[in-house]
Amino acid sequence: MILFRRRHCAQYYFTTKDTVDVGEPFNFGIGFRNISKANFDSVKVKLTITDKDNREVIVPIPRQKPLSTSTPNDTIRLNVPITTKSLLVTTQYCKLNPDNDQPEQFQFNNYAFRNLYVRPDSLSPCWT
């Protein structure tokens, strides 16, 4: 289950800006909690960025730690740095446990979309 930060609920985690300047570091952060009665082996994550020309770039993310049922509400906090030097308008699509990597009854709660606007430079470089 993907977790989102709510005003009064510290247990939820989703941190990302919706607008950045070109070249500004951008961090995509999201939480994932095991709500099932089965353990998760290492969790597979797929993060795809779609640019303004509708080209998809898959961001390589290593498998995350296993999630146990013996630890109540065991959670992963995923933080992925993304370079914005060549992006303008993008959509991030994050899918945890893609392709039913580990059997689950439901998949609808394992993904998130987020739009990002990268503000272009407004000044020309000054040569001296």
C-alpha positions in Angstrom: 0.0 0.0 0.0 1.4 3.4 -1.0 1.3 5.9 1.8 0.6 9.6 1.5 1.5 12.3 4.0 -1.6 13.9 5.6 -1.6 17.0 7.7 -2.1 15.2 11.1 -0.9 11.7 10.3 2.9 11.3 10.6 2.6 7.6 9.6 2.0 8.6 5.9 4.9 9.5 3.7 4.9 11.3 0.3 7.3 14.1 -0.3 7.9 15.8 -3.6 7.6 19.3 -5.1 5.4 20.0 -8.0 7.6 22.7 -9.5 11.4 23.1 -9.7 13.9 25.2 -11.6 15.9 23.6 -14.4 18.9 21.9 -12.9 17.5 22.0 -9.4 17.9 18.7 -7.5 14.5 16.9 -7.3 13.8 14.1 -4.8 10.9 11.7 -5.3 9.9 10.3 -2.0 7.1 7.8 -1.2 6.3 5.2 1.5 5.1 1.7 1.1 3.7 -0.4 3.9 2.9 -4.1 4.0 -0.7 -4.4 5.0 -1.1 -8.1 4.2 -0.6 -11.2 6.4 2.3 -12.4 4.2 5.9 -11.3 4.2 7.3 -9.5 1.2 10.7 -10.7 0.1 12.8 -7.8 -1.3 10.4 -5.3 -2.9 10.7 -4.5 -6.6 10.1 -0.8 -7.6 9.5 0.7 -11.0 9.8 4.4 -11.5 9.0 5.8 -14.9 9.4 9.5 -16.0 7.5 10.6 -19.1 8.8 13.9 -20.6 7.0 16.6 -22.5 7.5 14.7 -25.8 5.9 11.6 -24.3 9.1 9.7 -24.1 9.5 7.3 -21.1 12.6 6.9 -19.1 12.8 4.1 -16.5 14.8 5.2 -13.4 16.8 2.2 -12.2 16.0 1.5 -8.5 17.5 -1.5 -6.6 15.2 -3.9 -4.8 14.2 -2.6 -1.4 14.4 -4.3 2.0 12.0 -7.2 2.8 8.8 -6.3 4.6 7.9 -8.6 7.5 4.5 -9.2 9.1 6.3 -9.8 12.5 7.1 -6.1 12.6 3.8 -4.2 12.8 3.3 -1.8 9.9 6.7 -2.5 8.4 7.4 0.3 5.9 9.8 1.3 3.2 10.6 5.0 2.7 11.8 5.3 -0.9 13.8 8.5 -1.8 15.0 8.8 -5.4 17.0 11.8 -6.6 16.1 12.8 -10.2 18.1 15.2 -12.4 16.1 18.0 -14.0 18.7 19.3 -16.4 16.9 18.1 -19.6 13.3 18.0 -18.4 10.5 20.5 -18.7 7.2 19.0 -18.0 7.1 15.4 -16.7 4.9 12.8 -15.1 6.3 10.3 -12.6 4.7 7.0 -12.3 5.8 4.8 -9.4 4.7 1.2 -9.2 5.7 -1.0 -6.2 5.6 -4.8 -6.7 5.2 -4.3 -10.5 4.1 -7.3 -12.7 2.9 -9.0 -9.5 6.5 -9.8 -8.7 5.2 -11.2 -5.4 1.7 -12.5 -5.4 -0.9 -10.1 -4.0 -4.7 -10.2 -4.0 -4.9 -6.5 -5.1 -2.6 -4.3 -7.1 -4.7 -1.1 -7.3 -3.1 0.4 -4.2 0.6 0.0 -5.3 1.0 2.9 -7.6 1.2 6.7 -7.7 1.3 9.4 -10.4 2.8 12.8 -9.9 3.2 15.7 -12.3 6.3 17.9 -12.2 6.9 21.2 -13.9 10.5 22.2 -14.5 10.7 25.9 -14.9 13.2 26.8 -17.8 15.9 29.3 -17.5 14.6 32.9 -18.0 18.0 34.6 -18.4 20.6 34.3 -21.1 24.1 33.4 -20.0 26.3 36.4 -19.6 29.8 36.2 -21.2 32.5 38.5 -19.9 
